[in-house]
Amino acid sequence: MTKHIKTINKANLQQTVKEGGCGECQASCQSACKTSCTVGNQVCAK
Amino acid sequence: MIHKFEIDGIKIVLDVNSGAVHVMDSLAWEVVDDFCVLSREDILNKYSQRYPRAEIEEVLDEISGLRADGLLFSDDRYEGEITGKESGFIVKALCLNVSHDCNLRCRYCFAGSGRFGGARSLMPLETGQRAIDFLLENCGGRRRCEIDFFGGEPLMNFETVRSLVSYGRARAERRNKEIKFTLTTNALLLNDEITGFLNRENISVVLSLDGRPAVNDAMRVRAGTGQGSYNLVKPKISAFIESRNNENYFVRGTFTRHNLDFSRDVLHLADLGYRYISVEPVVGPPSEEWALKDEDLPEIFREYESLVREYVRRTHEGRPFEFFHFNLDLNNGPCLPKRLAGCGAGHEYMAVTPEGDLYPCHQFVGMNGFKLGSVWEGVSDSALVNRFREAHIYNKETCRNCWAKFHCGGGCHANAQSANGTILKPYHIGCELEKKRLECAVYFQVLRAGTKERERTLTTYNDNQ
């Protein structure tokens, strides 16, 4: 149990290279944006 | 690389390459800056005047542990290895501009009132059918494809939309594929028949409304009369949303420098009972009086912070809404390849004009030098496709050293082209806004994680009201 630092999430982006990249997720601009690119708030389709 | 920021006294550190988020106390917050620069002994000496030595030791051990676990000061193992050339030619999403005409004359419209610089026209059915075939023929092994009906105002060509949904479903089924349809509309033409169709076909709908009546009507005016559209559109949107049980839609607005207090517009939409809301910064030539300027940034930042506080409060009170740019799943977000590909414009995602011409995205339609080919002949400018595919964060100098790169995916190519004349240099104001929104989104996730800070902040916040 850490005392000074609380880690909120332990996901590691670098590891997603191995299992990711299927491309089944939604294209960013097809959701609600259409004028600004935000990728991190998209949902993984797996 | 790490990024530190503080909102309402909560000290947050994002480890850029892993995506891990940490909340730190004051001592750790200071020490983390020195960890990679000074020796352990030097750090102990530096802080021992102000903090007990044992506590500094604890912090150093905690940081060391996180680093060993790859959650702090982690490396980017793939920089330089990913070129963008790995994947073959695969298109997974099309924006079908079924109408280059519109019944509104919104003053900020990037489509030039729907015409995109050309003639007012509607997409013939056979062009739309060919576009669907083009998508299915070029989507490779992807099972899910996407079509967005866009314009101009797509409901001005509703019969074609209806026929294309039916055609698309049948053609996709034959290939064991699935097409997800979306439609972006200003809602003026919504009626019972169209609503019934959109609901039966489970089509996601983006409905445009900017917020408060005066704000909306200053920009979104009717063709011909020039009158504001709020009083016509708002009841239609409300009825439509109710017809689908408040699900499977977004109400989308735009803010300009005329409503820098846009958090009020977001809350206005939420107060109307709309649950899924996106209000985005306007994009356009800096010469326009409504265009955002550098000097507007501090006020916009304050608005995002104000909005996230209210967002927290409403969530806490059990009356939440979803603000598109505050959505963030820290544990199950997109994979790194998706984040590198960004929006996919120009290679995974393309826009189709009523004539069948292909452009990198809806914002590039009609722009000289950006025609990729057509749905009839396929892609004729593969060099242009490659330019877009290779315009990822590792190939953009500004992005390479930016802490937000894995969340924004390199920004909007159209904004970059419009502001800087190249898709390789992101639009500066867009970047600053994206970073601020991201900080607010992370902050919200920190509070949701149920930390002690949550109770402290909510108490402080409520006490101040």
Interface residues (C-beta under 8 A of the other chain):
Chain A: T2 K3 H4 I5 K6 T7 I8 N9 K10 A11 N12 L13 Q14 T16 V17 E19 G20 G21 G23 E24 C25 Q26 A27 S28 C29 Q30 S31 A32 C33 K34 T35 S36 C37 T38 V39 G40 N41 Q42 V43 C44 A45
Chain B: N17 S18 G19 A20 V21 H22 V23 M24 D25 L27 A28 E55 E58 V59 E62 I63 G65 L66 D69 G70 L71 S74 D75 D76 R77 Y78 I90 K92 A93 C95 F110 R142 R143 R144 E146 D148 F150 K180 T182 T184 V206 F250 R252 T254 Y276 S278 E280 P281 V282 V283 F324 H325 F326 N327 L328 D329 L330 N331 N332 G333 P334 C335 L336 P337 K338 R339 A341 G342 C343 G344 A345 E348 Y349 C361 H362 Q363 F406 H407 C408 G409 G410 G411 C412 H413 A414 N415 G430 L433 E434 R437 L438 A441 Q445 V446 A449 T451
